[in-house]
Amino acid sequence: MKFLRLLLFFFSYSAWCCEVVDITSEASVAFRQALIGNSDNSGVRVAFNGMKEMNNRHGLGGVNSSLDVYQKNLCNKLNSSEFKKSNPNVNVKITKTDFKGYFITCTPKSTCGGAIEVAVSKVPKPRFPDLSPQKLSELKAKPGYLPDSEVFNIFTSEGANYQESYIKARAKATYTNVTEPLHEFIDKEMKQGISRATSSMGLEAQDPKFMSKLSKEIEVFRSTGMGDVDKNFKQLINGLDSLMETPFANSDDIEKELSRAFTAKNSANALGYSTSTAQTGDDLFIVIKKGDGVEKIVGADARGLGVTNMTTRLTEYLSVTGGGASGFKSMTEVFKTSKGAMLKADKLMEKSLSTYNDIIVKELKNANAKGIDHILGIAHEKYAKMVELDPELMQIRGGAIDDCGPDNKLIMNRVTAIHNRLKLFEKAGLDGIFGASCLGTEYLLRLRGLK
């Protein structure tokens, strides 16, 4: 542990007179794994709720800009004279663990957990003050709009370790009051959810028809929200989403990874093309250069990873608990179940993204290709055909943009815009379309009468 602390200190920085340990880069995977694996490390999880929806509305870059401001405000609050006066001789350390939040610890241990939660509650929530009247009008026109739709909800929870605090914070976002031990509450919700869903179909949970129905309902949940989900599946999906997700180590800071990809000096092929990649979770960016100039930036994500994650959690739960008969006996079993599901889903995702990247690299060597857009279109089509033959390959949502300078936030926003347009094709049952540009994708939507 002493060695780990020294390494973490090396990766820390002092910003705004507040210590922040940032372990979100690709180089910090080992530190995230160590944090997740440490069962004796009490602290407070600060979690951003609704990240997927905010990314869709404002783009990855817009979200990151807002969270940068929040981090500064968080540091200022925990470094304020007010907090120090109430908590003398206490050292607070903020660890940025992932794109969804932080883990805050105190030295000496267990001296200020409650005080941290109080202090965090006074920090202004991340918001998007630069929304134009037109943008606000568009948001208000959408079903389910709330007055604070442009504001992140923040949930905090103290736990015996990072994993426990992570799940507790997730649970707070969905369940109003959890009084029993957490593992017992999770087990109760899972058992009741499974029973209600399976009884509605007269099938066992392992039945392929049931799993197919569950997958479709999860897709609805992730696409339009819980309001449109079959009422018999709501409890199970809430349990799989809010209670069975534990933190994962492979979540890199995409802005830093993009910066690394842009500056990478990789060897060029015979046509002069070279590639470098940046990845966080199921989002992959492929930077394609010709000489020193950037030709294209491809943004791809593994479609359906969220669905796969959740259905795999159910499969693992049934395996660990003997079909649900024995139930969870401890939080350790909850962590084991979630991790096992995550490893299986990540294996499919990594294989898919790696294969997609390999096909693009291979097509870039094709001297008969007519140009970069033609090359990328061929690569996307070839991957789509492979998906039809290999059940272990996930569908890829892919689009490309031209070089728009070194502003990573702008790059992420533009890729998000293309992906959001591609989702409209997918809802209409049109798969395999490659977004060659924002304008081109918009044109195709209007041409097909989808917008």
ZAMARGU-4260 file (C-alpha; in steps of 0.2 Angstrom, whole numbers, plus 5000, padded with zeros to 4 digits):
<rodrens>
0) 5000/5000/5000 | 5014/5012/5003 | 5021/5009/4986 | 5003/5013/4979 | 5002/5029/4989
5) 5018/5035/4982 | 5013/5031/4964 | 4996/5040/4967 | 5005/5055/4973 | 5015/5055/4957
10) 5000/5056/4947 | 4992/5069/4958 | 4992/5088/4955 | 4987/5103/4965 | 4974/5113/4957
15) 4965/5128/4965 | 4974/5124/4981 | 4966/5107/4982 | 4974/5090/4979 | 4966/5080/4965
20) 4972/5063/4961 | 4967/5060/4943 | 4968/5041/4938 | 4957/5042/4923 | 4971/5040/4910
25) 4976/5024/4901 | 4992/5024/4911 | 4982/5023/4927 | 4973/5007/4924 | 4983/4998/4937
30) 4979/5012/4950 | 4960/5011/4946 | 4961/4992/4948 | 4970/4994/4965 | 4957/5006/4971
35) 4942/4995/4966 | 4951/4980/4974 | 4954/4988/4991 | 4940/4983/5002 | 4947/4993/5017
40) 4946/5011/5011 | 4931/5020/5017 | 4926/5036/5008 | 4913/5046/4999 | 4907/5043/4981
45) 4902/5059/4972 | 4892/5053/4957 | 4885/5062/4942 | 4868/5055/4937 | 4861/5055/4920
50) 4877/5055/4910 | 4871/5046/4895 | 4856/5058/4893 | 4868/5074/4895 | 4880/5067/4883
55) 4866/5065/4870 | 4860/5082/4873 | 4876/5092/4874 | 4889/5081/4867 | 4904/5074/4876
60) 4914/5090/4875 | 4900/5101/4882 | 4898/5089/4896 | 4917/5089/4900 | 4917/5108/4900
65) 4903/5109/4913 | 4912/5096/4924 | 4928/5105/4923 | 4919/5120/4932 | 4911/5108/4944
70) 4928/5101/4949 | 4935/5118/4953 | 4920/5123/4963 | 4921/5106/4973 | 4940/5109/4977
75) 4936/5127/4982 | 4922/5121/4994 | 4933/5107/5002 | 4948/5119/5004 | 4937/5133/5011
80) 4940/5141/5028 | 4923/5135/5033 | 4926/5117/5030 | 4944/5118/5038 | 4937/5126/5053
85) 4924/5112/5056 | 4937/5099/5052 | 4954/5104/5059 | 4969/5093/5056 | 4960/5083/5043
90) 4967/5080/5025 | 4955/5078/5011 | 4960/5069/4995 | 4949/5069/4980 | 4952/5055/4967
95) 4944/5058/4950 | 4940/5039/4946 | 4930/5040/4930 | 4919/5051/4919 | 4905/5048/4931
100) 4912/5055/4947 | 4925/5055/4961 | 4930/5046/4977 | 4934/5057/4992 | 4944/5050/5007
105) 4950/5058/5023 | 4965/5056/5034 | 4963/5051/5048 | 4950/5038/5041 | 4932/5040/5045
110) 4934/5057/5052 | 4924/5068/5040 | 4912/5057/5029 | 4897/5066/5034 | 4905/5083/5033
115) 4910/5079/5015 | 4892/5075/5010 | 4886/5091/5018 | 4900/5101/5009 | 4896/5093/4992
120) 4878/5097/4994 | 4882/5115/4994 | 4893/5115/4978 | 4883/5122/4963 | 4877/5107/4952
125) 4885/5106/4935 | 4874/5115/4922 | 4875/5122/4904 | 4873/5141/4906 | 4877/5143/4888
130) 4861/5136/4881 | 4853/5147/4868 | 4835/5151/4869 | 4832/5140/4854 | 4841/5126/4862
135) 4831/5128/4878 | 4815/5128/4867 | 4820/5112/4859 | 4823/5104/4875 | 4806/5109/4882
140) 4798/5102/4867 | 4804/5085/4871 | 4794/5072/4882 | 4799/5071/4900 | 4807/5088/4900
145) 4810/5095/4918 | 4814/5113/4923 | 4832/5107/4928 | 4835/5096/4913 | 4851/5106/4909
150) 4857/5103/4927 | 4866/5087/4932 | 4859/5078/4948 | 4873/5074/4960 | 4872/5059/4972
155) 4884/5056/4987 | 4886/5041/4998 | 4898/5035/5011 | 4904/5017/5010 | 4917/5005/5018
160) 4926/5005/5001 | 4925/5013/4984 | 4914/4999/4976 | 4901/5000/4990 | 4900/5019/4990
165) 4898/5018/4971 | 4883/5006/4972 | 4875/5016/4986 | 4876/5032/4976 | 4868/5023/4961
170) 4854/5016/4972 | 4851/5034/4979 | 4846/5039/4961 | 4833/5026/4960 | 4827/5021/4977
175) 4821/5033/4990 | 4825/5023/5006 | 4836/5008/5009 | 4836/5003/5027 | 4842/4985/5027
180) 4860/4979/5023 | 4864/4984/5005 | 4867/4966/4999 | 4850/4960/5006 | 4841/4975/4998
185) 4850/4971/4981 | 4845/4952/4982 | 4827/4956/4987 | 4825/4968/4972 | 4833/4955/4960
190) 4822/4941/4966 | 4806/4951/4965 | 4810/4958/4949 | 4814/4941/4941 | 4799/4933/4948
195) 4787/4947/4941 | 4795/4947/4924 | 4796/4928/4922 | 4778/4926/4928 | 4771/4938/4916
200) 4778/4927/4902 | 4776/4910/4910 | 4794/4907/4906 | 4810/4903/4916 | 4824/4917/4917
205) 4836/4906/4907 | 4823/4904/4892 | 4830/4912/4876 | 4813/4920/4873 | 4813/4928/4890
210) 4831/4935/4887 | 4825/4941/4870 | 4811/4951/4878 | 4822/4957/4892 | 4834/4964/4879
215) 4821/4973/4870 | 4814/4981/4886 | 4832/4986/4891 | 4834/4994/4874 | 4818/5004/4876
220) 4824/5009/4894 | 4841/5016/4887 | 4833/5024/4872 | 4817/5033/4879 | 4817/5030/4898
225) 4808/5019/4910 | 4791/5026/4907 | 4790/5016/4890 | 4796/5000/4898 | 4784/4985/4901
230) 4778/4987/4919 | 4782/4969/4923 | 4800/4972/4918 | 4803/4989/4927 | 4809/4982/4944
235) 4821/4969/4936 | 4829/4982/4924 | 4830/4995/4939 | 4840/4982/4949 | 4851/4977/4934
240) 4855/4995/4930 | 4856/5004/4947 | 4861/4990/4959 | 4872/4978/4949 | 4884/4990/4941
245) 4900/4991/4950 | 4915/5003/4945 | 4925/4997/4930 | 4944/5000/4927 | 4944/5002/4908
250) 4936/5020/4908 | 4950/5032/4902 | 4949/5051/4900 | 4944/5052/4882 | 4951/5070/4880
255) 4968/5065/4886 | 4968/5049/4875 | 4963/5060/4860 | 4978/5071/4864 | 4989/5056/4864
260) 4982/5050/4848 | 4984/5066/4839 | 5003/5067/4844 | 5007/5049/4841 | 5020/5046/4828
265) 5016/5030/4819 | 5023/5022/4804 | 5013/5026/4787 | 5008/5013/4775 | 5012/5013/4756
270) 4998/5026/4753 | 5005/5037/4767 | 4991/5034/4779 | 4994/5031/4798 | 4982/5028/4812
275) 4981/5030/4831 | 4967/5026/4842 | 4959/5033/4858 | 4946/5023/4868 | 4935/5025/4884
280) 4923/5011/4887 | 4914/5007/4871 | 4919/5024/4863 | 4933/5022/4850 | 4941/5036/4840
285) 4952/5032/4826 | 4964/5047/4820 | 4969/5044/4802 | 4984/5055/4796 | 4992/5057/4779
290) 5009/5064/4782 | 5008/5076/4797 | 4990/5081/4793 | 4974/5073/4799 | 4963/5066/4785
295) 4949/5060/4795 | 4943/5056/4813 | 4932/5041/4815 | 4921/5039/4830 | 4914/5022/4833
300) 4904/5014/4848 | 4899/4996/4851 | 4880/4997/4849 | 4871/4987/4863 | 4885/4986/4875
305) 4873/4993/4889 | 4860/4979/4885 | 4874/4966/4885 | 4880/4972/4901 | 4863/4971/4910
310) 4858/4954/4902 | 4875/4947/4907 | 4873/4953/4925 | 4857/4943/4926 | 4865/4927/4919
315) 4879/4929/4932 | 4867/4932/4946 | 4858/4916/4942 | 4875/4907/4941 | 4882/4914/4958
320) 4865/4912/4968 | 4860/4895/4961 | 4846/4902/4951 | 4842/4915/4964 | 4839/4901/4977
325) 4853/4905/4989 | 4854/4924/4987 | 4868/4936/4990 | 4877/4933/5007 | 4888/4948/5006
330) 4893/4963/4996 | 4908/4953/4990 | 4897/4941/4981 | 4888/4957/4973 | 4905/4963/4967
335) 4910/4946/4961 | 4894/4944/4951 | 4895/4962/4943 | 4914/4960/4939 | 4911/4943/4930
340) 4897/4950/4920 | 4908/4965/4915 | 4923/4954/4910 | 4911/4944/4898 | 4903/4960/4890
345) 4920/4969/4889 | 4927/4954/4880 | 4914/4955/4866 | 4916/4974/4865 | 4935/4973/4864
350) 4934/4960/4850 | 4921/4971/4841 | 4931/4987/4842 | 4947/4979/4838 | 4940/4970/4823
355) 4932/4986/4816 | 4949/4996/4818 | 4959/4982/4810 | 4947/4982/4795 | 4949/5001/4793
360) 4968/4999/4794 | 4968/4985/4781 | 4957/4995/4769 | 4969/5010/4771 | 4982/4999/4762
365) 4970/4997/4747 | 4979/5006/4733 | 4963/5004/4722 | 4952/5014/4733 | 4946/5030/4726
370) 4948/5041/4742 | 4947/5041/4761 | 4928/5042/4761 | 4926/5027/4749 | 4939/5017/4760
375) 4929/5020/4776 | 4913/5016/4768 | 4920/5000/4762 | 4927/4996/4779 | 4910/4999/4787
380) 4901/4988/4775 | 4913/4974/4777 | 4912/4974/4796 | 4893/4974/4795 | 4893/4959/4785
385) 4905/4950/4797 | 4892/4954/4811 | 4879/4944/4802 | 4891/4929/4802 | 4899/4930/4819
390) 4887/4931/4835 | 4902/4937/4845 | 4904/4953/4835 | 4893/4968/4841 | 4886/4981/4828
395) 4896/4997/4827 | 4889/5014/4826 | 4902/5024/4815 | 4904/5041/4808 | 4918/5052/4802
400) 4923/5070/4803 | 4936/5081/4795 | 4950/5088/4805 | 4943/5103/4815 | 4959/5108/4825
405) 4966/5103/4842 | 4949/5106/4852 | 4945/5089/4858 | 4929/5095/4865 | 4923/5101/4848
410) 4928/5084/4840 | 4918/5074/4853 | 4903/5085/4851 | 4903/5083/4832 | 4905/5064/4833
415) 4891/5064/4846 | 4880/5074/4833 | 4883/5061/4820 | 4879/5046/4831 | 4863/5055/4837
420) 4858/5056/4819 | 4862/5038/4816 | 4851/5033/4830 | 4836/5039/4820 | 4840/5027/4806
425) 4842/5013/4819 | 4825/5017/4826 | 4818/5016/4809 | 4825/4999/4806 | 4839/5005/4795
430) 4856/4997/4801 | 4874/4998/4794 | 4873/5016/4788 | 4890/5025/4790 | 4890/5044/4795
435) 4902/5051/4782 | 4899/5069/4790 | 4887/5079/4800 | 4880/5087/4784 | 4879/5071/4774
440) 4870/5061/4788 | 4857/5075/4790 | 4854/5075/4771 | 4851/5056/4771 | 4839/5058/4786
445) 4829/5071/4776 | 4830/5061/4760 | 4822/5046/4768 | 4809/5057/4777 | 4815/5053/4794
450) 4817/5071/4800
</rodrens>
